[in-house]
Amino acid sequence: MNKKVSIFSIIVISILSTSFSAAVQAASNDSLTVYSTRKEHLIKPLFDAFTAKTGIKVKYLTGKGGALIERIKLEGKKTKADLFMTVDAGNLWYAASQNLFQPVSSEIIENNIPEHLRDPEGLWSGLSVRARTIIYSTERVNPSELSSYQDLANKKWKGKLCLRTSKKVYTKSLVSSLIHHDGMEKTTDVVRGWVDNLAATPHAEDVHIMTSILAGQCDVGIVNSYYFGRLQAEDPNAPLKLFWANQNTTGTHVNVSGAGVTKHSKNPDDAIRLLEFLSSIEAQKIYVGLNKEYPATQKIKADNLIALWGDFNQDKMNLSFAGKNQADSVSLMQREGYK
Ligand code: FE
């Protein structure tokens, strides 16, 4: 390269890069970036509705929770993420404990989303609700035999119980809720009873619990409601039913998918606007149509299919306890040999 050409190209490159960064700058004022562990088909319709309403574009990056949390931490102040979205309060709590979020105080969110589904400091909010409850074979179990998570530790279920692995955050959050209500000692007895009653090694997926019950390997299990919803949509005659656990005591354990505004968001006002939109009736209606989940707001009803499962009382434990008790729940399950 001769000198003239190289000086010329340096000038061109610097002009181009200046205008490129100016363009990015301009775009960043009316666009947001979301890092999400929820898959594209579960988030894109929500973001499209937000863009249609506000003109603010939403870019998103999907991936595994651990990797996205590490990424936001590594990117620090330079992160493009304005919002981090994930499932399970245990994961939201962990992200908050890693200093990912900034507190948001919004009357709109407080008005739309019940208190127990939000972080007390405003670091994250639940946006859709799933119940983790008992599922049973309608061929082999009379629902009058069922009552609570704790009762699944009773010897009458010996060799009849299927559970999800203790490594899954859903299990950790459920056991965290039992610790919250009953304390360590009583919960230890319950987990010991569950392990004693297992018909098989704990399953990697909720779906496998349902197929095991259908195959006759076990009679009862605990699953997230939307997995049953999906199965029912595919096979309405499957001899399986949900039972609303703990209706006479603490209520059925619920959990959320949710999101928080990142600490280093370049555009926190618009990020809050997106979070507020996601809590709105308009977005909540989209949520319930997407994944057989319950709305987080109590201002609208559940979707047709899941409405047929009937009303139930939710456990009103603040979901931050799913995170606060997580270490205790993990060590308790390890001690009791819950794999
Ligand atoms: Fe799930």
Boltz pocket constraint, residues with backbone or C-beta under 6 A from the ligand:
constraints:
  - pocket:
      binder: B
      contacts: [[A, 224]]
      max_distance: 6.0
